[in-house]
């Protein structure tokens, strides 16, 4: 039985409810009146508090995803762009993954880290190697990392993860510092989530991979991750452990995308109802080639058109949630979808354990990669690309360090007020990047963008302070934030 308030995985992600939702969506995919009403409901509305959006239920959003009427789909894309602009503006937050260890006891059939893979060398970073990786990332200009690790209680216990987090935060190199560490590790206990919270992490990220239980168990035939309920209920335990920023995601291509889409939104609804705050981020990875992994084996792959529509429909359904797209996708794909709702992207990424230190931007080790990186541009190249498209590459971590997380972040975001601090913060962190790391060409383009964008700050006091901070950054000072 479907119960959004239940803490049992098979009740808040009900197979029967998803199947009924897909049937409802299929029957109404040409219902123009209903679709127009759904789009009107989702449109941003100006209120006395700012701009607000109602969002959509998983059933309403599934109708939009199923719709194949071209002019209605164009309205969806237009609405997704409008919502993205209303709450996130033209800012794109930058981050990079840092792979700590590829030791893993699971047998996930889509991941090269599975324990039966004998082709891939196993590696675990020492703390000295973590330092070298972080320095290399800082020298690129990164301020925000997402640490990744396989699941292995012997080689990668929680104590190792905590030690790595402490090491990362401790490193100050030239003008570099990692100001936020997000964590993408296996489902764990409330006690361990409390430890991660106390270590000062940002967002806890865990991809469901697939919400279809039968498929999930086949895709995870052995290892701790085989337990569907324990994995699916992880975000509730994370919230109980004090982590109020959590990130969801499915691996599109493993199962039927419409099923995954509905399950993903049901999970978001569950977190909102039970904990008062939905997911901080939603990621949209697709299955990619890797060591002993052939994506063509999976017969549920989605094309770029479908991928773009999924992103637009997620943005419409959960308007306040950040959306992430990684270097799994190539430049052309990222260029196409970034305006439809994406608010965070990675740049200069390596998916190998120890993939940064000792390598030039053109070099990259492939022997321990978790997946092929499709966008292999350097961070500077990605920043310049975003600037040329009119976006502000942001290295901001102010909300996390000012305590604007969880419901405090969402309460501001839901009325469009988060931009009052996010816009100048983005410009100031971009100015830092231009001063310390950018190529001459990127610096010229970035300076021009900042000069245009600073005038969009409407609060006179904020504008005056932001202009002064930008001058101080050029004079050598760092780390200003609203």
Secondary structure, 3 states (H helix, E strand, C coil): CCCCCCCCHHHHCCHHHHHHHHHHHHHCCCCHHHHHHHHHHHCCEEECCEEECCCCCHHHHHHHHHCCCHHHHHHHHHHHHHHHHHHHCCEEEEEEEEEEECCCCCCECCCCCCCCCCCCCCCECCHHHHHHHHHHHHHHCCCEEEEEECCCCCCCCHHHHHHHHHHHHHCEECCEECCEEEEECCCCCHHHHHHHHHCCCCCEECCCECCCHHHHHHHECCCHHHCHHHHHCHHHHHHHCCCCCEEEEECECCCCHHHHHHHHHHHHHHHHHHHCCCCCEEECCECCCECCECHHHCCCCCCHHHHHHHHHHHHHHCCCCEEEECCCCCHHHHHHHHHHCCCEEECCCCCCECCCCCCCCCCCCCCCCCCCCCCCCCHHHHHHHHHHHCCEEECCCHHHHCCCCHHHHHHHHCCCCCHHHHHHHHHHHHHHHHHHCCCHHHHHHHHHHHHHHHHHCCCHHHHHHHHHHHHHHHCCCCCCCC
